[in-house]
């Protein structure tokens, strides 16, 4: 059985150094989640759009 994928989605606000998606991805990597199990999108404006794009 394959491990589940984790979807990280979120843009970057004017006062943020990195996007929310990248910050969550970096945290997951620090928690030893394998990079191949992380899907992330920092372009879509809506989370539903990101999920649709990443899972199609």
Backbone torsions as a table, in degrees:
resi	resn	phi	psi	omega
1	UNK	NA	132.5	179.1
2	UNK	-76.0	144.9	174.4
3	UNK	-68.9	152.4	179.9
4	UNK	-69.0	156.9	174.3
5	UNK	-92.0	149.3	176.8
6	UNK	-111.7	128.5	-179.4
7	UNK	-101.5	124.0	176.0
8	UNK	-109.8	128.3	-178.3
9	UNK	-143.7	139.0	176.8
10	UNK	157.6	139.9	-177.4
11	UNK	-85.0	-170.2	-178.6
12	UNK	-117.3	121.1	176.8
13	UNK	-79.2	164.9	-177.3
14	UNK	-63.1	-22.3	-179.2
15	UNK	-103.9	11.2	-178.4
16	UNK	-106.6	140.9	-178.6
17	UNK	-73.9	-40.0	177.8
18	UNK	-131.2	164.5	178.2
19	UNK	-67.2	158.7	176.4
20	UNK	-60.8	-40.3	-179.6
21	UNK	-61.2	-45.4	-179.4
22	UNK	-68.3	-38.2	177.6
23	UNK	-62.3	-42.2	179.0
24	UNK	-68.4	-39.2	178.0
25	UNK	-61.8	-46.8	179.8
26	UNK	-60.1	-40.3	178.5
27	UNK	-64.6	-43.7	178.8
28	UNK	-60.4	-40.9	177.7
29	UNK	-63.0	-39.7	176.8
30	UNK	-63.2	-28.5	179.1
31	UNK	-88.8	13.6	176.3
32	UNK	68.7	26.2	171.1
33	UNK	-78.2	126.9	-179.9
34	UNK	-62.2	138.4	-177.4
35	UNK	-57.6	-33.4	-178.9
36	UNK	-69.4	-11.6	177.3
37	UNK	-96.9	3.9	-178.3
38	UNK	-112.2	124.4	172.8
39	UNK	-109.9	133.5	178.1
40	UNK	-142.0	149.5	-177.7
41	UNK	-141.3	126.2	178.2
42	UNK	-120.7	17.8	-177.8
43	UNK	-104.4	-44.3	-175.3
44	UNK	-65.1	145.7	-179.0
45	UNK	-84.8	-23.7	-179.1
46	UNK	-119.1	140.7	-179.6
47	UNK	-60.5	-37.6	179.1
48	UNK	-61.1	-39.6	177.1
49	UNK	-62.1	-43.0	-178.5
50	UNK	-64.1	-45.5	-179.7
51	UNK	-61.8	-44.6	179.5
52	UNK	-60.1	-44.8	-179.9
53	UNK	-64.7	-43.5	-175.0
54	UNK	-75.6	-24.5	-176.1
55	UNK	-102.5	0.4	-179.6
56	UNK	-89.4	NA	NA
